[in-house]
Amino acid sequence: MSDLTFAHISDLHLPFEPHLSIGQRLSKRQLSVWSWRRRHAVQSGEVLAALAQDVRAHAIDQVLVTGDITNFSLPGEFRQAADWLAALAPAERISLVPGNHDALVAVPPSEGLGLWSAWTRLQEGWPFVHRVGEVSLIGLNSALPTAPLLARGRLGATQLTRLEHILSTEGAAGQLRIVMLHHPAAAGAIGWRKALADGAELRAVLRRTGAELVLHGHARGARLDTIPGPHEAIPSLCVPSSTALPNPQDQGARWHRLQLIGDTADRWMEVTVRRWSIEAHAFVTDSVYQLCLPRRH
């Protein structure tokens, strides 16, 4: 098996100064504007620029983005995000799923997620399957508009049914399956207000079909959880905001360099944690560890 290398980034919250119309103020967007007034200094443009430079410097085969690229789900933000992603890497080398901030309110596809089609490459709707060599990246859309003060997600029966079929098919083909979504899949990983509403149903699918790794964002801190699989536990790895300066609520910006190593019998993911250093004004290696992936049975 070749040593494929991935970059996992999330919760970019690209800086964007909102100018809301009267109609847009009468929506959940206004709450996000008030929140942005408190947090805009946290989501650093300097860190964002350094993140792109650091990712490009590390010989990455595929960039995995797990949502919350925007703040307010405004059409201008979707266009700005498309420009940023286009400059980061060739379109076929980026796989993206949306987060709750990318779905604060319903936005027409032509002004919203449709502008990101180069990085979702949907064929028959969600989930997508992007094959990169021996790896199948399976992207779920857990983002949907919710009531004020909630940031919950939901996959729905249609996505879960398709996911079970995809996991079974890709597994039978001998592919290593990485599931991507914004909201945590592991039980208890986040509070009810921000949790995946049908997380139990997702975990039931994973228990029946298996997967080798789950990646997500949404949490303020890095996490490593496990989800029961058909034979062995499935690791679930979270990267916090890849652009946030350290503060009482956020660990601070980081991204994960994931290198697949080993053969078909024993496969590992080497995780290099790249953390923003205020002192160095750059990303530095914080730690390196290895995850044992579930073995084929």
Number of C-alpha atoms within 10 A of each C-alpha: 12 11 13 18 19 23 22 24 29 31 30 25 25 21 21 16 14 16 10 14 8 8 7 14 13 11 14 18 21 16 14 19 19 10 12 20 10 10 12 17 12 18 23 20 15 12 24 20 13 17 25 15 14 16 22 15 9 12 13 17 18 21 25 23 28 29 29 25 29 26 27 29 23 23 18 16 23 24 16 16 21 19 12 15 21 15 11 18 17 13 18 15 16 21 23 28 29 27 30 29 24 26 23 25 19 12 16 10 12 11 16 20 21 14 16 23 14 17 24 25 17 14 9 8 13 21 26 26 24 20 14 15 11 16 19 21 25 24 27 26 25 26 25 19 19 17 11 13 11 15 22 22 25 20 22 14 12 11 19 19 13 16 24 17 14 19 25 16 13 20 18 9 10 13 20 25 23 19 24 31 27 29 33 27 28 23 15 11 17 16 11 12 12 18 23 26 17 17 19 13 16 22 18 17 20 24 18 15 19 25 30 26 23 25 25 29 28 26 22 17 16 19 16 14 17 17 20 17 20 16 14 18 21 23 21 21 23 27 25 25 28 27 28 27 22 15 9 7 10 16 18 23 29 29 27 25 24 24 19 22 18 13 11 13 9 12 19 18 22 18 21 19 20 22 20 26 18 12 6 8 11 16 21 15 15 12 10 13 10 14 16 17 19 22 15 15 7
